[in-house]
Amino acid sequence: MTVEIADISEIPMFNMDTRAEVGYPNTVADLRRKLQDADGLVIASPEYNHSLTGVLKNTIDWLSTGADSPLDRKPTAILGVGGRLGTAKSQAALRLVLAHKDVAVLNRPEVLLAGAGSLFDDDLNLTDERSQDQVRRLMFALAGQIRLHQGRDQAVVLGEDDELLAQASRLLDEAGYEVHTTTDPSWAISRLQDGKLSICVLENPHGDNEEIAALAADTDTRVVVIAGIDGFLDALDA
Ligand SMILES: Cc1cc2nc3c(=O)[nH]c(=O)nc-3n(C[C@H](O)[C@H](O)[C@H](O)COP(=O)(O)O)c2cc1C
């Protein structure tokens, strides 16, 4: 796998009014796009006052908003380097936060590196072999989790209503689909053109429905059009 390190130092303080009035700040929009395109997420963080750092929580808040949140069900590994307990408390707090977006965080292996001062050389390379092995195991497990997710039947949910999209994608996820939620018809169309979609859920009414329905017929993709969440389970059953 290739790992890209995202710089979160320029992410501004979360402000819902900013999002409503001018959209996401550039640094946030970039990070959301990167995460949307990534197969998985690794969060490496210290512990501040027995919890996750404010900087990390602020970043997660920016990533968590909207029906197209790139955090939704993302295969994720967490690790940390700290004092005596090796960030045990901050990782527990982080799990609580990530559960809200149903982030697919690996429960095991846990990587809690204690005694940070003795694990690294002067250039901040992790030189402690036991710790290196723990990180390698975690990354193997993350690759496995990503493979499992990608092996599932793929579903796209397209629409504008945040709450409806969230509910539909939760139902599909619980039914075993790998779900991608979007407000962008061209993104749904590109997924359809890949020919790997099993099901495409469209919120009705939606301007691009006809083009999408035609494309779906060509690629053998099931289309379910929903006006509300009521009856969606029946439609899936049918
Ligand atoms: C405000 C603050 C609170 C901290 N609280 C904890 C803590 O609760 N547990 C712990 O293991 N380390 C704690 N530390 C030590 C950090 O984990 C340590 O600074 C970190 O490993 C190094 O990362 P940094 O240079 O990015 O701060 C704290 C550090 C700061 C600055």
The ligand as an SDF file (V2000), in Angstrom:
LIG
                    3D

 31 33  0  0  0  0  0  0  0  0999 V2000
   -1.3280   19.5210   26.9550 C   0  0  0  0  0  0  0  0  0  0  0  0
   -0.6470   18.1670   27.0160 C   0  0  0  0  0  0  0  0  0  0  0  0
   -1.2580   17.1340   27.6830 C   0  0  0  0  0  0  0  0  0  0  0  0
   -0.6860   15.8680   27.7250 C   0  0  0  0  0  0  0  0  0  0  0  0
   -1.3330   14.8590   28.3020 N   0  0  0  0  0  0  0  0  0  0  0  0
   -0.8390   13.6060   28.2380 C   0  0  0  0  0  0  0  0  0  0  0  0
   -1.5770   12.4930   28.7490 C   0  0  0  0  0  0  0  0  0  0  0  0
   -2.6700   12.6320   29.2790 O   0  0  0  0  0  0  0  0  0  0  0  0
   -1.0510   11.2430   28.6010 N   0  0  0  0  0  0  0  0  0  0  0  0
    0.1730   11.0310   27.9900 C   0  0  0  0  0  0  0  0  0  0  0  0
    0.5980    9.8900   27.8550 O   0  0  0  0  0  0  0  0  0  0  0  0
    0.8950   12.0850   27.4980 N   0  0  0  0  0  0  0  0  0  0  0  0
    0.4230   13.3450   27.6140 C   0  0  0  0  0  0  0  0  0  0  0  0
    1.1340   14.3900   27.0890 N   0  0  0  0  0  0  0  0  0  0  0  0
    2.4140   14.1070   26.4610 C   0  0  0  0  0  0  0  0  0  0  0  0
    2.1830   13.9180   24.9650 C   0  0  0  0  0  0  0  0  0  0  0  0
    1.6370   12.6720   24.7310 O   0  0  0  0  0  0  0  0  0  0  0  0
    3.5080   14.1020   24.2680 C   0  0  0  0  0  0  0  0  0  0  0  0
    3.6780   15.4460   24.2090 O   0  0  0  0  0  0  0  0  0  0  0  0
    3.4690   13.4880   22.8900 C   0  0  0  0  0  0  0  0  0  0  0  0
    3.8090   12.1580   22.9470 O   0  0  0  0  0  0  0  0  0  0  0  0
    4.4280   14.1840   21.9740 C   0  0  0  0  0  0  0  0  0  0  0  0
    3.6890   14.7020   20.9190 O   0  0  0  0  0  0  0  0  0  0  0  0
    3.6730   16.2670   20.6240 P   0  0  0  0  0  0  0  0  0  0  0  0
    5.1140   16.6710   20.5040 O   0  0  0  0  0  0  0  0  0  0  0  0
    2.9200   16.3550   19.3400 O   0  0  0  0  0  0  0  0  0  0  0  0
    2.9720   16.9330   21.7680 O   0  0  0  0  0  0  0  0  0  0  0  0
    0.5760   15.6540   27.0890 C   0  0  0  0  0  0  0  0  0  0  0  0
    1.1870   16.7200   26.4290 C   0  0  0  0  0  0  0  0  0  0  0  0
    0.5950   17.9560   26.3690 C   0  0  0  0  0  0  0  0  0  0  0  0
    1.2900   19.0800   25.6230 C   0  0  0  0  0  0  0  0  0  0  0  0
  1  2  1  0
  2  3  1  0
  2 30  2  0
  3  4  2  0
  4  5  1  0
  4 28  1  0
  5  6  2  0
  6  7  1  0
  6 13  1  0
  7  8  2  0
  7  9  1  0
  9 10  1  0
 10 11  2  0
 10 12  1  0
 12 13  2  0
 13 14  1  0
 14 15  1  0
 14 28  1  0
 15 16  1  0
 16 17  1  0
 16 18  1  0
 18 19  1  0
 18 20  1  0
 20 21  1  0
 20 22  1  0
 22 23  1  0
 23 24  1  0
 24 25  2  0
 24 26  1  0
 24 27  1  0
 28 29  2  0
 29 30  1  0
 30 31  1  0
M  END
$$$$
